[in-house]
């Protein structure tokens, strides 16, 4: 047997997930089928970069994006409700496969209810992540709510969980990871990537 074929047949041990969450958080997040995300301050750092021509630029974190893709693999639908709209934002969400998005709306509860109706779900199956007052109506109704570390104090007080990470710097990924662990799919997804 050649050295090359010997290395190809090596059996690797299963990975043991490094993440741990409090049991009460996991219980609260079980049964989630849709996760609503705000954009500014959650999937971005909340800053608005303005060009001299008035074009708004946003910075997205690839860890957060991969988290949204993992949710989809686990059967949890990521959805976006944001007060802003831009071609760059739409392109990013399209690249991530996010099919349910509401743009340019400050009244987020009706937008969430439209998505719930389309998916045949109810509030008991909802998780939500937001950082400021316009996110309150969705987060208050969600079975599980989360805020990034940079969220307004009222959102952090309301949320079931506040991430150590800030918006645009891994907070959404931390939220996704928690939902994946609660769904029971995290370890299998991790192992599939490690093979």
PyMOL commands that set and color helices and strands:
alter all, ss='L'
color gray80, all
select helices_A, chain A and resi 3-8+23-29+62-73+87-95+108-119+123-125+133-141+153-158+171-183+186-194
alter helices_A, ss='H'
color red, helices_A
select strands_A, chain A and resi 34-37+49-50+56-57+77-81+100-102+126-129+144-147+161-162
alter strands_A, ss='S'
color yellow, strands_A
deselect
rebuild
show_as cartoon
